[in-house]
Amino acid sequence: MAKPSFINVVNDAAIYNRSDGSEFVFFVPEKWFDNNVAQINGDVINIIGILDYTIMDKSGKFGKLKKFYWPSAFLTRPSYIEKKKDVVLTKNSPKLDYRLLHYKKDAEIICCIQIPMLADNIEEIYRIFLGGSLTMTQTISYDKLQDIFMDSISFNDAAYDSTMQLLGIPISGICRNPKDKTKQFRFGDMNNMYDYLAIQVDKISKYTSPQTSITSSNWDEAVMNAILLSDKQTDSSTYSPLEKLMMEQCNIEVKP
Protein backbone atom coordinates (compact mmCIF):
# COMPACT_ATOMS: atom_id res chain seq x y z
CA MET A 1 0.00 0.00 0.00
CA ALA A 2 1.49 3.35 -1.04
CA LYS A 3 1.47 6.12 1.57
CA PRO A 4 -1.61 8.33 1.04
CA SER A 5 -1.25 12.11 1.05
CA PHE A 6 -3.24 12.42 4.28
CA ILE A 7 -0.65 10.41 6.26
CA ASN A 8 2.67 11.60 7.64
CA VAL A 9 5.22 9.31 9.26
CA VAL A 10 6.52 10.79 12.51
CA ASN A 11 8.78 8.73 14.79
CA ASP A 12 7.68 5.54 13.00
CA ALA A 13 3.99 6.34 13.56
CA ALA A 14 1.62 6.92 10.63
CA ILE A 15 -0.51 9.90 11.67
CA TYR A 16 -3.46 11.68 10.11
CA ASN A 17 -2.16 15.05 8.94
CA ARG A 18 -5.17 17.09 7.76
CA SER A 19 -6.01 20.25 9.70
CA ASP A 20 -9.25 21.13 7.91
CA GLY A 21 -11.51 19.61 10.56
CA SER A 22 -11.94 16.36 8.66
CA GLU A 23 -11.48 12.91 10.18
CA PHE A 24 -10.15 9.59 8.92
CA VAL A 25 -12.63 6.77 9.63
CA PHE A 26 -12.18 2.98 9.68
CA PHE A 27 -15.27 0.75 9.37
CA VAL A 28 -14.72 -2.33 11.55
CA PRO A 29 -17.44 -5.01 11.69
CA GLU A 30 -18.70 -5.54 15.24
CA LYS A 31 -18.17 -9.28 14.79
CA TRP A 32 -14.44 -8.64 14.47
CA PHE A 33 -14.43 -7.66 18.13
CA ASP A 34 -16.62 -10.64 19.05
CA ASN A 35 -14.23 -13.03 17.23
CA ASN A 36 -11.03 -11.40 18.55
CA VAL A 37 -9.99 -10.28 15.08
CA ALA A 38 -9.86 -6.81 16.62
CA GLN A 39 -8.73 -6.52 20.24
CA ILE A 40 -8.92 -3.41 22.43
CA ASN A 41 -6.01 -2.91 24.82
CA GLY A 42 -6.40 0.37 26.70
CA ASP A 43 -6.39 3.19 24.15
CA VAL A 44 -4.98 1.06 21.32
CA ILE A 45 -6.54 -1.61 19.12
CA ASN A 46 -4.75 -4.59 17.61
CA ILE A 47 -6.29 -5.23 14.20
CA ILE A 48 -5.77 -6.81 10.77
CA GLY A 49 -5.16 -4.11 8.16
CA ILE A 50 -7.68 -5.14 5.50
CA LEU A 51 -10.30 -2.51 6.19
CA ASP A 52 -12.72 -0.12 4.56
CA TYR A 53 -12.19 3.56 5.25
CA THR A 54 -13.34 7.02 4.27
CA ILE A 55 -12.63 10.66 5.05
CA MET A 56 -15.39 12.48 6.93
CA ASP A 57 -15.46 16.26 6.40
CA LYS A 58 -16.03 18.74 9.22
CA SER A 59 -19.79 18.76 8.55
CA GLY A 60 -19.94 14.99 9.17
CA LYS A 61 -20.39 13.96 5.54
CA PHE A 62 -18.62 10.77 4.45
CA GLY A 63 -16.47 10.73 1.32
CA LYS A 64 -15.87 7.84 -1.06
CA LEU A 65 -15.39 4.42 0.52
CA LYS A 66 -11.90 3.03 -0.09
CA LYS A 67 -9.86 -0.03 0.88
CA PHE A 68 -7.03 0.23 3.43
CA TYR A 69 -4.61 -2.56 2.58
CA TRP A 70 -1.96 -3.62 5.09
CA PRO A 71 -2.05 -7.46 5.06
CA SER A 72 -0.78 -7.96 8.58
CA ALA A 73 -1.62 -7.08 12.18
CA PHE A 74 -0.83 -3.66 13.63
CA LEU A 75 -1.71 -1.35 16.51
CA THR A 76 -3.88 1.70 15.97
CA ARG A 77 -4.90 4.52 18.34
CA PRO A 78 -8.18 6.20 17.29
CA SER A 79 -9.32 9.54 18.71
CA TYR A 80 -12.70 8.01 19.56
CA ILE A 81 -14.97 5.08 18.65
CA GLU A 82 -18.54 5.27 17.43
CA LYS A 83 -20.98 2.35 17.19
CA LYS A 84 -23.48 2.13 14.33
CA LYS A 85 -26.10 -0.53 13.66
CA ASP A 86 -27.48 -1.89 10.39
CA VAL A 87 -24.92 -0.22 8.14
CA VAL A 88 -24.79 -1.15 4.43
CA LEU A 89 -21.40 -0.13 3.02
CA THR A 90 -22.01 -0.94 -0.66
CA LYS A 91 -24.79 -2.35 -2.81
CA ASN A 92 -23.23 -5.80 -2.39
CA SER A 93 -22.60 -5.56 1.36
CA PRO A 94 -24.98 -7.13 3.87
CA LYS A 95 -26.47 -5.09 6.69
CA LEU A 96 -23.99 -5.25 9.58
CA ASP A 97 -23.19 -3.55 12.86
CA TYR A 98 -19.92 -1.59 12.83
CA ARG A 99 -17.58 0.27 15.11
CA LEU A 100 -16.29 3.40 13.42
CA LEU A 101 -12.75 4.31 14.45
CA HIS A 102 -12.35 8.08 14.11
CA TYR A 103 -8.96 9.81 13.77
CA LYS A 104 -8.53 13.53 14.16
CA LYS A 105 -5.40 15.49 13.22
CA ASP A 106 -2.21 13.90 14.58
CA ALA A 107 -4.01 10.70 15.64
CA GLU A 108 -2.01 7.50 15.07
CA ILE A 109 -3.56 5.40 12.32
CA ILE A 110 -0.63 3.00 12.67
CA CYS A 111 1.20 3.31 15.99
CA CYS A 112 4.44 1.90 14.60
CA ILE A 113 5.18 1.00 10.99
CA GLN A 114 8.15 -1.13 12.12
CA ILE A 115 5.98 -4.21 12.55
CA PRO A 116 7.60 -7.57 13.44
CA MET A 117 7.48 -10.05 10.57
CA LEU A 118 5.68 -13.08 11.99
CA ALA A 119 4.14 -16.17 10.44
CA ASP A 120 1.41 -15.78 13.07
CA ASN A 121 0.10 -12.79 11.11
CA ILE A 122 -0.34 -14.96 8.01
CA GLU A 123 -2.09 -17.66 10.02
CA GLU A 124 -4.42 -15.08 11.56
CA ILE A 125 -5.51 -13.80 8.15
CA TYR A 126 -6.10 -17.37 7.00
CA ARG A 127 -8.03 -18.13 10.20
CA ILE A 128 -10.43 -15.23 9.83
CA PHE A 129 -10.90 -16.07 6.15
CA LEU A 130 -11.88 -19.65 7.01
CA GLY A 131 -14.22 -18.24 9.65
CA GLY A 132 -15.92 -15.97 7.14
CA SER A 133 -14.85 -12.77 8.94
CA LEU A 134 -12.32 -11.44 6.44
CA THR A 135 -14.80 -11.10 3.59
CA MET A 136 -18.03 -10.48 5.52
CA THR A 137 -18.32 -6.90 4.20
CA GLN A 138 -18.10 -8.18 0.58
CA THR A 139 -15.85 -5.25 -0.39
CA ILE A 140 -12.98 -7.47 -1.57
CA SER A 141 -13.13 -8.63 -5.17
CA TYR A 142 -13.35 -12.42 -5.53
CA ASP A 143 -10.50 -12.50 -8.04
CA LYS A 144 -8.20 -10.68 -5.57
CA LEU A 145 -8.67 -12.96 -2.56
CA GLN A 146 -5.61 -15.09 -3.30
CA ASP A 147 -3.47 -11.93 -3.50
CA ILE A 148 -4.18 -11.17 0.16
CA PHE A 149 -2.51 -14.39 1.27
CA MET A 150 0.42 -14.05 -1.12
CA ASP A 151 1.01 -10.44 -0.09
CA SER A 152 0.78 -11.37 3.59
CA ILE A 153 3.36 -14.13 3.07
CA SER A 154 5.69 -11.68 1.33
CA PHE A 155 5.00 -8.92 3.87
CA ASN A 156 5.96 -11.20 6.74
CA ASP A 157 9.03 -12.60 4.94
CA ALA A 158 7.79 -16.18 4.89
CA ALA A 159 7.67 -18.96 2.32
CA TYR A 160 5.68 -22.15 1.90
CA ASP A 161 6.29 -25.19 -0.27
CA SER A 162 2.96 -24.94 -2.05
CA THR A 163 1.46 -23.32 -5.13
CA MET A 164 -1.05 -20.49 -5.36
CA GLN A 165 -3.50 -22.88 -7.03
CA LEU A 166 -4.03 -24.63 -3.68
CA LEU A 167 -5.59 -21.42 -2.35
CA GLY A 168 -8.34 -21.85 -4.91
CA ILE A 169 -9.73 -24.85 -3.01
CA PRO A 170 -10.80 -23.04 0.20
CA ILE A 171 -11.64 -19.83 -1.69
CA SER A 172 -14.02 -21.59 -4.08
CA GLY A 173 -15.59 -23.59 -1.26
CA ILE A 174 -16.22 -20.70 1.11
CA CYS A 175 -17.49 -18.18 -1.44
CA ARG A 176 -21.08 -19.13 -2.33
CA ASN A 177 -23.84 -17.82 -4.53
CA PRO A 178 -25.81 -15.47 -2.21
CA LYS A 179 -29.10 -16.49 -3.86
CA ASP A 180 -28.40 -20.22 -3.53
CA LYS A 181 -25.79 -21.26 -0.98
CA THR A 182 -25.73 -24.80 -2.31
CA LYS A 183 -23.86 -23.45 -5.34
CA GLN A 184 -20.32 -22.10 -5.39
CA PHE A 185 -19.94 -18.53 -6.62
CA ARG A 186 -17.57 -19.63 -9.38
CA PHE A 187 -20.34 -21.65 -11.03
CA GLY A 188 -22.40 -18.50 -11.65
CA ASP A 189 -21.98 -15.81 -14.30
CA MET A 190 -19.37 -13.96 -12.16
CA ASN A 191 -20.16 -10.65 -13.84
CA ASN A 192 -19.98 -8.96 -10.43
CA MET A 193 -16.87 -10.08 -8.54
CA TYR A 194 -18.29 -8.67 -5.28
CA ASP A 195 -21.59 -10.52 -5.45
CA TYR A 196 -20.58 -13.53 -3.36
CA LEU A 197 -21.32 -14.64 0.17
CA ALA A 198 -18.49 -16.02 2.30
CA ILE A 199 -19.48 -18.64 4.86
CA GLN A 200 -17.56 -20.42 7.59
CA VAL A 201 -15.56 -23.39 6.36
CA ASP A 202 -17.30 -25.73 8.83
CA LYS A 203 -20.68 -24.69 7.42
CA ILE A 204 -19.91 -25.73 3.83
CA SER A 205 -21.06 -29.32 4.32
CA LYS A 206 -24.61 -28.24 5.16
CA TYR A 207 -25.02 -26.90 1.62
CA THR A 208 -23.33 -29.72 -0.31
CA SER A 209 -25.33 -32.94 -0.03
CA PRO A 210 -27.18 -35.03 2.59
CA GLN A 211 -24.12 -37.29 2.90
CA THR A 212 -21.64 -34.49 3.59
CA SER A 213 -24.11 -32.49 5.68
CA ILE A 214 -24.46 -35.27 8.21
CA THR A 215 -20.69 -35.15 8.81
CA SER A 216 -20.94 -31.61 10.25
CA SER A 217 -19.47 -31.06 13.71
CA ASN A 218 -22.85 -29.85 15.05
CA TRP A 219 -25.00 -32.98 15.18
CA ASP A 220 -28.39 -31.29 15.54
CA GLU A 221 -27.64 -28.95 12.67
CA ALA A 222 -26.17 -31.80 10.62
CA VAL A 223 -29.33 -33.89 10.90
CA MET A 224 -31.63 -30.97 10.14
CA ASN A 225 -29.74 -29.89 7.04
CA ALA A 226 -29.25 -33.43 5.80
CA ILE A 227 -33.01 -33.89 5.96
CA LEU A 228 -33.68 -30.59 4.19
CA LEU A 229 -31.20 -31.36 1.41
CA SER A 230 -32.58 -34.87 1.07
CA ASP A 231 -36.09 -33.42 0.78
CA LYS A 232 -34.99 -31.24 -2.14
CA GLN A 233 -33.78 -34.31 -4.01
CA THR A 234 -37.06 -36.24 -3.87
CA ASP A 235 -40.54 -35.79 -5.30
CA SER A 236 -42.14 -36.96 -2.08
CA SER A 237 -44.73 -34.55 -0.70
CA THR A 238 -44.71 -36.11 2.75
CA TYR A 239 -41.33 -37.07 4.19
CA SER A 240 -37.85 -37.12 2.72
CA PRO A 241 -36.00 -40.47 2.84
CA LEU A 242 -33.66 -39.28 5.61
CA GLU A 243 -36.53 -37.85 7.63
CA LYS A 244 -38.28 -41.21 7.55
CA LEU A 245 -35.12 -42.90 8.74
CA MET A 246 -34.35 -40.38 11.51
CA MET A 247 -37.92 -40.19 12.76
CA GLU A 248 -38.46 -43.96 12.50
CA GLN A 249 -41.29 -43.38 10.05
CA CYS A 250 -40.21 -46.09 7.68
CA ASN A 251 -41.35 -49.62 7.15
CA ILE A 252 -38.34 -51.88 6.83
CA GLU A 253 -39.26 -55.32 5.64
CA VAL A 254 -36.69 -58.08 5.89
CA LYS A 255 -37.25 -60.79 3.39
CA PRO A 256 -35.77 -64.26 3.89
N, C-alpha and C positions, 0 to 999 in steps of 0.2 A: 504494500500500500504506500503510495507516494504521500509525502507530507502535505496536507491541505494548507491553503493560505491563512486559514483562521487558527492555525496552531503554531506556537513557538516552542522551541526546546530550550528550557532553562534549567541548568543543573540536573540534566538527564530526565527532567519531567516534561511531558508534553502538555502545555497549558493553553487554554482558550484565550485568544489575544484581542478579541474585538471589544471596543469601548463605546459602542453605539447603543448600548442598552439591550442588545440581543443576547440570547442564550443558546448554547449547544444542548441538544436533548437526545439522549439514548432512549429507545423503546425496548424494555426488557420484559418478556412474558412473565407473569406472576408465577407460572409453573416452574420457571427456572429457579426461583427461590425455594419452592416446595421440594424440588428434586436435587437441591444443592449444586446446581450448575452455577448459580450465583450465590455467593456467601458474604454476608455482612459481618465485618469485624471492626467494631467501633465506628469511625468515620470513613473507613475505606471499604470497598467491595472487591472481592476477588471474582473475576468473571472471564468468560471465553469471548474473545474479540471478533465474533461474527454477529454483528448487530445492525439494526436499522436505526438511522439517526436523521435529524433535521435541525435546521436553525430556526429558532423562534424569535421574531422581532420584538421590539419593546412594547408593541401593542398586544402581544400574545398570539399573533398569527403565525401558524406553522408554514415553513417553506417546503420545498420539494423533499420527498423522502428519498434517502440515499443509503447505500450499504457501507458500513464501517468494516473493514476487512483486516484483521490481525489474527491469523489462525493459531492462536496460542492463548494461554491464560495470562492475565495481568491484573494489577491493582489500579483502581480508579477512585477518585475522591470527589464526588459530586457536591455542589453547593447545597442542594436540597433534593428530596425525593417526593414525587407526587404519584398517587395511585389513581388509576382510571379503569373503569369497568366497561365491558362490551365495546372494545375498540376494534374497528376494522381498518387495517392499515392500507390494503389495496383491494382491488376488485376480486382478487383470488384468495385473499386472506380470510380465515375464519374469524368469527367474533371471539375475542380473547380479553382477559384482564391483563393490564400492564402496570409496571412501575416505570414512571418516567424519571430518568436521572437528569437533573438540570445542572448546567455549568455556567456560571457567570464569569466575567472577566477574571483572568488569572487562576481560575479553578483548574485542578489537575485532571485532565482527561485520562492520561496514563501517568501514574505516579513515578515510574522509572522505566525508561525505554531499554535499560540494560537488563533484560529478562533472562534468567537462567535457561539454558537449552536442556530440556528434559523430555525423555520419552513419555513420561507421565502425561504431559500436555497432549501428545498425540492420542494416547489411550483415552483421555477424557473426552476429546472431540468424537472419537469413534463410539464411546459409551453413550453419549447423549444423542448421537445419530441413531444407534440401535434402539434407543428408548423413545425415539420420535420427537425429542425436544429440539434438536438442532434445526429442523425444517418446519416446525409447527406454524411459523408465520407465513409460510409459502412465499417468501420473498427471495428465495435462492433458486436460480434456474436449474432445472433437472439436469441439463447437459453440462453443468459446472460443478456438480456435487463431488465428482471424483477429484477435481482440482483442489478442493479444500483439504483432503487428506494428503495429497502429494505436496502441497505447499506447506502444510503443517510438518510433514516429515523433513522437508528441506529446511524450514524455519528453525527446527529443533535439532538440526545437524544429526539426523538419524538415517538409517538405511535398513531395508528389509529385503530378504531374498524371495521376492514375489513380484508378479507383474501387475500393472494397473488394471488389466482385464479382470482380475479376481475381485476388484472392488465392485464390478458390475453385478455380481451375484447378490450381495446384500442390498445394494441400491435398487435394483429392479424388484426385489422382493418386498421391500418396505414401502416403496412409492406405488400407491394404488390409484385406480380410477375413482375420483370422488363420488361419481354417480353410481358406481358398482364396485364395491371393495373386493369382490371375488375376482376382479380382473386387474392385472398389473397395468400401470400407466403406459408402459412401453408398447402395449398391444392396442392402444387407441390411435387416434390420428396425430397426436403430439404437435398440433399446430400451436398450442400455447404451452410453453415449457414450464410455466408456473402453475398450471392447472392440474396439480397432483395432490394427493393426500398421503402424508407419511404416517405410518402406524408403527407401534412397537413391534420389535422383531418376534416377541413371544406371542403376539396376537395374529401373526400371519396364518397359522394353521387353521384358525376358525373360519377363514374365508376360502380355503383351498378345496377341501373335499371332506366328506364324512369320516373317511379313514384317518386323514391327517388331523382333523379337528379333535378327534377323541384322544389324541396324544398330547393335547395341551396340558400345561402344568396345573391349571385350575380345573379340577375335575367337574364341578358343577357347571361351569361355563363350557367345558369340553362337551359334555353330554348334551346340553341345550343346543349348542351350535351344530353338533353332529346331526341331531334330529332335524333341525331347520334346513340344513344343507341336503339331507337325505330326502326331506319332503319336497324340495325343489326339483329333485331328479325322478319323481314318480308322478303318475297321473292319478294316484289315489286321492279321493276327496275326503277320506276319513283319517287314517293314520299313516304316517310314513313307516317304512319297514323297520327303521331303528327305533321309532317310538313304540311300535308293537313289542319289540324285543325288550326294551328298557322297562316298559310299563307292564310287562307280562300279559299283553293283550294279543297273544298269538297262539295258534293251535298247532302244536308240534306233534305230528303223528309218526310214530316209529313203526316202520313196516318190517316184518321178519324177512 
